[in-house]
Amino acid sequence: MVKVWDVHMQDRLKSPVLVFDVGGSHVSAAVCLDSDFRLGPVASDRHSAPETSEAFVDLLHTLGVKAAAGLPPVTGATLAMPSPFHYETGVCLMRHKLPYLYGVNLRQALARRFAWAPAQVDFLNDANAYLLGEVGAGAGRGFARVVALTLGTGTGAAFAVDGQLVTDGPGVPPGGEIWDLPYEGGIVEDFLSSRAISSGYQRRTGNTSTPAALAECAPADPAAQETFTEFGQHLGCVLSTRLAAFSPDVVVLGGGISRAARLFLPAAERQLTGGLAPQLRVSELQDLAPLVGCGVARFLSGNDASPTLGTRSAQANPV
């Protein structure tokens, strides 16, 4: 079983916490040890079969016990969960992925399984967790206005000002999402996703392949090079048109596609002109970013000296 301190809020901000990253096919867990956001060993596994809410909670418990083995007792857990999810209550609203969790109050279920009080279990949007990880200990550290884009099966986005998540205000699209914004007769995700790269290559060659395979063969495959260049051009155009009003200082690129940044980043940067163009940086934490971000959210919550206190509206960028 996972040992938990019986603590007040001030102690909670100083003690280790279990952190989870819940994806569509797998779950990762670790212990965030301290306010320097150091992680213990990561435990990871695919979703259990049969896929039921009980099996899911059991998987989280198993991974939590494994991640916490041999480490100081934890104060609870913070989980990075994909949307739609009611993060305040812990109720899952997903129907298209993890449908067996729909309507389940995971806060209550996890508290029972770990023998904790419900208040010891917190939830965070996975894109926001990614951003907080990079702001707290990665490529976004030290920047005032930061956007994180996760490029993979879909296009995730999150926004921060002075280390604090923002979900509305000047320059922030509705809900902080960009995947469904209109672009080039479709939506952004049609052009900035794995399927965009695969379809771009198929259009050129008639062959199908994955972005990872294309990145590997690109040095000897002009069609793959052209496909990634086209992807970079669209990325740059999206940043210069759909995010210009937010005026980010840096855009941090994460997700599986970001590992091939050398193939598309120059084309994206060519689309960004002017003195206010943001820096483009590849995630420093990659798959660990959501886990670190959960630690950032937990250790800095309730600490008035910290800029990362939850969410607020963006203010206009000072001139």
URUR-V501829 format. One record per pair of residues at least 4 apart in sequence whose ideal C-beta (glycine too) atoms are under 6 Angstrom apart, sorted by sequence separation. I is the first residue (numbers start at 1). J is the second residue. D is the distance in whole Angstrom. If there is no record, write none. Layout:
((I J D) (I J D))
This chain:
((7 11 4) (11 15 6) (34 38 6) (60 64 6) (81 85 5) (94 98 5) (95 99 5) (106 110 6) (110 114 6) (116 120 4) (124 128 6) (132 136 6) (134 138 4) (168 172 5) (172 176 6) (186 190 4) (188 192 6) (189 193 5) (195 199 6) (209 213 5) (217 221 5) (237 241 6) (238 242 5) (239 243 5) (240 244 6) (254 258 5) (261 265 5) (285 289 4) (288 292 6) (289 293 6) (295 299 6) (296 300 6) (7 12 5) (22 27 5) (33 38 5) (86 91 4) (111 116 5) (124 129 5) (133 138 6) (134 139 5) (135 140 4) (160 165 6) (161 166 5) (173 178 5) (183 188 5) (191 196 5) (209 214 5) (253 258 4) (272 277 4) (68 74 6) (134 140 4) (140 146 4) (150 156 4) (166 172 6) (202 208 5) (218 224 4) (283 289 6) (300 306 4) (21 28 5) (32 39 6) (48 55 4) (85 92 6) (95 102 6) (111 118 4) (159 166 5) (180 187 5) (181 188 5) (217 224 6) (218 225 5) (285 292 6) (85 93 6) (149 157 6) (173 181 6) (201 209 6) (300 308 4) (20 29 5) (30 39 4) (31 40 4) (84 93 4) (92 101 4) (167 176 4) (179 188 6) (5 15 5) (30 40 6) (84 94 6) (92 102 6) (108 118 6) (111 121 6) (148 158 5) (178 188 5) (179 189 4) (214 224 4) (19 30 6) (48 59 5) (107 118 5) (110 121 5) (135 146 6) (30 42 5) (92 104 5) (147 159 6) (18 31 6) (19 32 5) (159 172 5) (201 214 6) (28 42 6) (29 43 5) (91 105 5) (107 121 5) (134 148 6) (146 160 5) (197 211 4) (16 31 5) (17 32 5) (90 105 6) (28 44 4) (90 106 5) (145 161 6) (16 33 5) (90 107 3) (131 148 4) (159 176 5) (194 211 5) (130 148 5) (144 162 6) (158 176 6) (205 223 5) (204 223 4) (26 46 5) (43 63 5) (130 150 6) (25 46 6) (157 178 4) (261 282 5) (43 66 4) (43 67 4) (155 179 4) (258 282 5) (135 160 5) (154 179 6) (258 283 6) (201 227 5) (131 158 4) (200 227 4) (251 278 5) (135 163 6) (250 278 6) (127 156 4) (131 160 6) (247 276 6) (249 278 6) (250 279 5) (251 280 5) (252 281 5) (253 282 5) (254 283 4) (128 158 5) (197 227 6) (200 230 6) (248 278 4) (40 71 5) (127 158 4) (240 271 6) (250 281 6) (252 283 6) (232 264 3) (236 268 4) (240 272 6) (90 123 6) (155 188 6) (231 264 5) (235 268 4) (29 63 4) (155 189 5) (197 231 6) (233 267 5) (237 271 5) (29 64 5) (154 189 6) (228 263 4) (232 267 3) (236 271 3) (31 67 6) (87 123 4) (228 264 4) (232 268 4) (236 272 6) (30 67 5) (31 68 5) (128 165 5) (155 192 5) (29 67 4) (155 193 6) (229 267 5) (154 193 6) (31 71 5) (151 192 6) (153 194 5) (81 123 5) (83 125 6) (152 194 6) (191 234 4) (192 235 6) (76 120 3) (77 121 5) (78 122 4) (79 123 5) (80 124 5) (82 126 5) (76 121 6) (215 260 4) (218 263 6) (18 64 5) (80 126 4) (211 257 6) (53 100 6) (52 100 5) (53 101 6) (51 100 5) (80 129 4) (188 238 6) (53 104 5) (57 109 5) (61 113 5) (16 72 5) (18 74 5) (57 113 5) (17 74 5) (16 74 5) (17 75 5) (17 76 6) (18 77 4) (19 78 6) (20 79 4) (21 80 5) (22 81 5) (15 75 4) (181 242 5) (2 64 5) (2 65 6) (12 75 5) (178 242 6) (2 68 5) (5 73 5) (7 75 6) (4 73 6) (3 73 4) (4 74 6) (5 75 5) (247 317 4) (24 97 5) (171 245 4) (171 246 3) (37 136 5) (37 137 5) (147 248 4) (145 248 5) (152 255 4) (145 249 5) (146 250 6) (147 251 5) (148 252 5) (149 253 6) (150 254 5) (151 255 4) (152 256 5) (144 249 6) (150 255 4) (152 257 6) (143 249 4) (151 257 4) (143 250 5) (151 258 6) (140 250 6) (2 114 6) (4 116 6) (140 252 5) (139 252 5) (134 252 5) (130 254 6) (139 281 4) (172 314 5) (164 307 5) (139 283 6) (163 307 4) (164 308 6) (167 311 5) (169 313 4) (170 314 6) (139 284 5) (162 307 5) (163 308 5) (168 313 5) (169 314 3) (138 284 4) (165 311 4) (166 312 6) (170 316 5) (138 285 4) (164 312 6) (166 314 4) (133 285 5) (161 314 6) (134 289 6) (137 292 5) (133 289 4) (130 289 5) (133 292 4) (130 290 5) (133 293 3) (136 296 4) (129 290 4) (132 293 4) (130 293 6) (126 290 6) (129 293 4) (132 296 4) (129 294 5) (132 297 6) (124 294 6) (124 297 5) (80 290 4) (80 294 5) (78 294 4) (78 297 6) (78 298 5) (39 291 6) (37 292 5) (37 295 5) (37 296 6) (30 291 5) (32 295 3) (35 299 5) (21 290 4) (21 291 5) (19 291 5) (19 294 4) (19 295 5) (17 298 5) (13 299 6) (13 303 6) (9 302 6))
